[in-house]
């Protein structure tokens, strides 16, 4: 297994928003600067610096709540001690972003990901403050500034049943304010009724028609990353079928799965304990199978190996595997979500299976229509996909 050189650094479990789907147990746990510094040094040592590049993503809760006493001082420490090969980034809800902070982050080469679910109706419903007020009017000016400084910024949304009918309008909103790329995932922790699933499927078809029309006009559509990934999966599925292989792709093994602790990625909680995934730092303890060490003792390799063996020992399963086109290349989804939903790292939430299948259906539809239309621009795009 690879040494752990990249970490989601949970500098706090507190947050200023009360998002309806949040997986964090919002509690008053804060990381000290000394612990953060210890984490930075530990990751650099593991990376055999400077031969490899250590990484930190400031995470939470909301990491900007710790801007003055942890985040900014740690950035300064890392840039003074290790300089720029040390990769830094931050995941934030954007509420506390200011132009000064953004310019500092840009100057110090710190990447950002701002979680936003859509235009005002969706954002205010999905991601309110604790007092119930919406967050859209607060974050939109901050995001507009962020896009100017970070033109490759990704529009990161979470889909929930109550607002999924706004999906396409939210994609168009993202495009209207300057985004070029959208990423979305459904909340797998709540029920999606057949009615809501049909709404979501229709929304994806509206995007597909927009995508097709754009290419036929010679215009590049706003990138919806999950659909682009589904295009690649068409190729992998066909290759697996043609070669009569079953889940032989490297993605299907624990050594290539995030959330298992076998790769270079892990998460560090406010107390310095190390877990295999950031979704678990506020909901698990040292008795958890996902607990793999701490900054004082280092990694407990036997726990890491046990988690990997547990994942590889049993075939990952989901809903209706035999009828699912993904079965031949199924990578098991998110091990942390599997456990949190089903109590089993090898059992995929049914909602996730459904989501991947409808994305694949749309990818096949788009590729078929544009292929039959002999769309030159899409043909060139498809060649890029085929060539990796």
Residue pairs with C-beta under 8 A, 6 or more apart in sequence:
1 255
1 261
1 262
1 263
1 301
1 304
1 305
1 308
2 262
2 263
2 264
3 46
3 47
3 48
3 264
4 43
4 46
4 261
4 264
4 265
4 266
4 274
4 299
5 43
5 46
5 47
5 52
5 53
5 54
5 55
5 264
6 43
6 54
6 55
6 56
6 57
6 87
6 264
6 265
6 266
7 39
7 43
7 55
7 56
7 57
7 265
7 266
7 267
7 268
7 274
8 57
8 59
8 91
8 265
8 266
8 267
8 268
8 278
8 281
9 31
9 36
9 39
9 56
9 57
9 58
9 59
9 63
9 267
9 268
10 31
10 59
10 60
10 61
10 267
10 268
10 269
10 270
10 278
10 281
10 282
11 30
11 31
11 36
11 58
11 59
11 60
11 61
11 63
11 66
11 70
11 71
11 270
12 29
12 30
12 31
12 60
12 61
12 62
12 63
12 65
12 66
12 270
13 24
13 25
13 26
13 27
13 28
13 29
13 30
13 60
13 61
13 269
13 270
13 281
13 282
14 26
14 27
14 28
14 29
14 30
14 60
14 61
14 62
14 65
15 22
15 24
15 26
15 60
15 61
15 62
15 65
15 93
16 62
16 65
16 93
16 95
16 96
16 129
16 130
17 62
17 93
17 95
17 127
17 128
17 129
17 130
17 135
18 26
18 128
18 129
18 130
19 93
19 126
19 127
19 128
19 158
20 125
20 126
20 127
20 160
20 162
21 126
21 158
21 160
21 187
21 189
21 190
23 189
23 279
23 283
23 340
24 60
24 61
24 282
24 283
25 282
25 283
26 61
26 282
27 282
29 269
29 270
29 271
29 282
30 66
30 70
30 270
31 66
31 70
31 269
31 270
31 271
31 272
32 70
33 69
33 70
33 73
33 74
35 270
35 271
35 272
35 295
36 70
36 74
37 74
37 77
38 272
38 295
39 56
39 268
39 272
39 295
40 54
40 56
40 74
40 77
40 78
40 82
40 86
42 295
42 298
43 54
43 55
43 56
44 54
44 82
44 86
46 54
47 53
47 54
49 82
49 85
49 86
50 82
50 85
53 85
53 86
53 87
54 82
54 86
54 87
55 86
55 87
55 88
55 89
56 74
56 78
56 86
56 87
56 88
56 89
57 88
57 89
57 90
57 91
58 71
58 88
58 89
58 90
58 91
58 92
59 90
59 91
59 267
59 278
60 66
60 91
61 282
62 92
62 93
62 95
62 96
63 71
63 90
63 91
63 92
64 71
64 90
64 92
64 95
64 96
64 97
64 101
65 96
67 96
67 101
71 90
72 104
75 88
75 104
75 105
75 108
75 110
76 108
78 86
78 88
79 86
79 108
84 109
87 111
88 108
88 109
88 110
88 111
89 110
89 111
89 112
89 113
90 105
90 110
90 111
90 112
90 113
91 112
91 113
91 115
92 112
92 113
92 114
92 115
93 114
93 115
93 127
93 135
93 139
94 114
94 115
94 116
94 139
94 142
94 143
94 146
95 135
95 138
95 139
95 142
97 114
97 139
97 142
97 143
97 145
97 146
98 142
99 145
102 112
102 142
102 145
102 146
102 149
103 149
105 112
106 149
106 150
111 150
112 146
112 150
112 153
113 153
113 154
113 156
114 139
114 142
114 143
114 146
114 153
114 156
115 127
115 156
115 157
115 158
116 123
116 127
116 139
116 143
116 155
116 156
116 157
117 123
117 126
117 127
117 157
117 158
117 163
117 170
118 126
118 157
118 163
118 166
118 169
118 170
118 173
118 174
119 136
119 166
119 169
119 170
119 173
120 134
120 136
120 137
121 163
121 166
122 163
122 166
122 170
123 134
123 135
123 136
123 139
124 134
124 135
124 136
125 134
125 162
125 163
126 158
126 160
126 163
127 134
127 135
128 134
128 135
129 135
140 177
143 177
144 177
144 178
146 153
147 153
147 177
147 178
147 179
148 178
151 178
151 180
152 180
152 181
153 179
154 179
154 181
154 182
154 183
154 225
155 171
155 174
155 179
155 181
155 182
155 183
156 183
156 184
157 170
157 182
157 183
157 184
158 184
158 185
158 186
158 187
159 167
159 184
159 185
159 186
159 187
159 200
160 186
160 187
160 190
161 190
161 191
161 192
161 193
161 196
164 186
164 196
164 199
164 200
164 203
165 199
165 203
167 184
167 200
167 203
167 204
167 207
168 203
168 206
168 207
168 210
171 182
171 207
171 222
171 224
174 182
174 222
175 222
179 222
180 222
180 223
181 222
181 223
181 225
182 222
182 223
182 224
182 225
183 224
183 225
183 226
184 224
184 226
185 226
185 355
186 192
186 200
186 351
186 352
186 355
187 351
188 337
188 341
188 349
188 351
188 352
189 337
189 340
189 341
189 349
192 200
192 351
192 354
197 354
197 358
200 358
201 358
204 227
204 358
204 359
204 362
205 362
205 365
207 224
207 227
207 362
208 227
208 362
208 365
208 366
210 221
211 221
211 224
211 227
211 366
212 366
212 369
212 370
214 220
214 221
215 221
215 370
215 375
215 377
215 378
215 381
216 370
216 373
216 375
218 377
220 377
226 359
227 359
227 362
227 363
227 366
228 385
229 359
230 356
230 359
230 360
230 362
230 363
231 363
231 366
231 367
231 382
231 385
232 385
233 326
233 329
233 360
233 363
234 360
234 363
234 364
234 367
235 385
235 386
236 249
236 329
237 325
237 326
237 328
237 329
239 245
240 246
240 247
240 248
240 249
240 328
240 329
241 328
245 328
246 327
246 328
247 315
247 328
247 329
247 330
249 329
249 331
250 256
251 257
251 329
251 331
252 316
252 329
252 330
252 331
252 332
253 312
254 260
254 262
254 307
254 308
254 309
254 311
254 312
255 262
255 263
255 308
256 262
256 263
256 331
257 263
257 311
257 331
257 332
257 335
258 265
258 277
258 334
259 276
259 277
259 279
259 334
259 335
259 336
260 276
260 307
260 308
260 311
260 335
260 345
261 275
261 276
261 277
261 290
261 292
261 304
261 307
261 308
262 304
262 307
262 308
266 274
266 275
266 276
266 277
266 292
267 274
267 275
267 276
267 277
267 278
267 280
267 281
268 274
268 275
268 281
268 295
269 275
269 281
269 282
270 281
271 294
272 294
272 295
272 296
273 281
273 286
273 291
273 293
273 294
273 295
274 291
274 292
274 293
274 294
274 295
274 299
275 281
275 284
275 288
275 290
275 291
275 292
276 290
276 292
276 304
276 307
276 335
276 336
277 290
277 335
277 336
279 334
279 336
279 337
279 340
280 288
280 290
280 336
283 340
284 290
284 291
285 291
289 303
289 306
289 307
289 310
289 339
289 345
290 307
290 336
290 339
291 303
292 299
292 300
292 303
292 304
292 307
293 299
293 300
293 303
293 304
307 345
310 345
310 346
311 332
311 335
311 345
311 346
314 346
315 346
316 330
316 331
316 332
316 333
316 338
316 346
316 347
316 348
317 346
317 347
317 348
318 324
318 330
318 333
318 347
318 348
318 349
318 350
318 352
318 353
319 348
319 350
319 353
319 354
320 353
321 327
321 330
324 330
324 353
324 357
325 357
325 360
326 353
326 356
326 357
326 360
330 348
332 338
332 346
332 348
333 348
333 349
333 352
333 353
333 356
334 352
335 345
336 345
337 349
337 352
338 344
338 345
338 346
338 347
338 348
338 349
339 345
341 349
342 348
342 349
367 382
370 378
370 379
371 378
371 379
371 382
